[in-house]
Amino acid sequence: MKKYFLLSIIIISIVACSKKSTPTSGANTTILYSVMDAKATSGLNLETKYCTSCHKFRVPYKFPKEKWDAVLPVMYKKAKLTDSTQQNQIKYFIYNNLQKPVTTK
């Protein structure tokens, strides 16, 4: 009985600590955004790489600019993202996609 309990704890620990899968920045993701030049695409890729390692992808237009202004510096520190060029690329992607895109069907 103790072996099964120990084995269960080990399995639960492994599953809980495994790296979560992250969304890619493929066509299905970028189609939702209005500004997707090279800098914005790079920012999206960096956001996908750094931000989604801890939480799900946050759609830029779901939060106001003021919220992003407060959150981004904190998140850069948590992600240990010290490169200001990369920080600016993420900010560029977010700030240029604060409006919900208009979809036509």
N, C-alpha and C positions, 0 to 999 in steps of 0.2 A: 504494500500500500504506500509506503514511504517513497518507493522508487517512482511510482506513477505520479505522486504529488510533486516530487522534485522534477521529473520530466515535464510535467505540465507548466511549472514555473519557468523552466528554461525555455520552452517553446513560446510562451507568452512574452517573455523578455526579448527574445530574438525578433518576434513579429513587431512588438511595440517599438523597438529601437531601430528597425530597418529604415533605410532612407526612403522617403516618400517619392513617388514618381512625379515628374514635373511636366507641365504642358509644354509643347514645342511652340516655336514662333512661326509655324508654317502658314500656308495660305488661309486656312480656316481661322486663324487668330488675327492675322493682319487685315483681313477683309473688313473687320469691324471698325477700323480706325480711319479718320479723315486724313491725317498727315502721316505718311509713311515713306519719307525720303530716307536716305542712307543713315543719317544720324538718328532718326526715330526708330528705324529698324534695329540699329545697334543698341539703342536704349531699351527696346522691347526684349531683345536677346539677353541683355544684362539683367533686366528685371526678372526674366524667367530663370536665369541662372542663380542669382543671389536671393531674390525675395521668396521665390516659391520653394526654396530649400527648407523654409520654416513654416510657411502658411500658403494657402491657396492664392492664386493669381487675383489681384485686385484690379478691377476695371477702372481706368482713370476717371471716367465721367460719373462714377457712382459717389464720388467725394468732391467737395468744393476745393478750390485752390488753397484756401486758408488751412484746411485740414491737411492737405499735402505739404504745405509750408511747415507745419508743425511736426508732421510724422517723418518726413524724409530724412532730416538730420539724425534723428534717433535710430531709424532703420539702417542708415549707412554705418553707424557705429556698431550696431548689433551684428551686421553682416561683415564687419571688419573691411568695409569698402573705403579705402583711403585715397584712391586715385580720383582726383577732382574731374578729370576728363570723363571717366566712366560715370561719376555722379551727375555731371552735367548732361550726359546722354540720356540717362534715366529720367532726369527732370524734364528734358526737352520732349521726350516721348509723352510723358504724363501731361505736361502743360499744354501740349498741342492737341491733346485728345480729351479735353475736359467737357466737350459738348457731345451729347449722345448722337451717334450717327443716324441719319435718316435712311431707313430701308425702304426699298421699293419692291413690291411683289405683285 
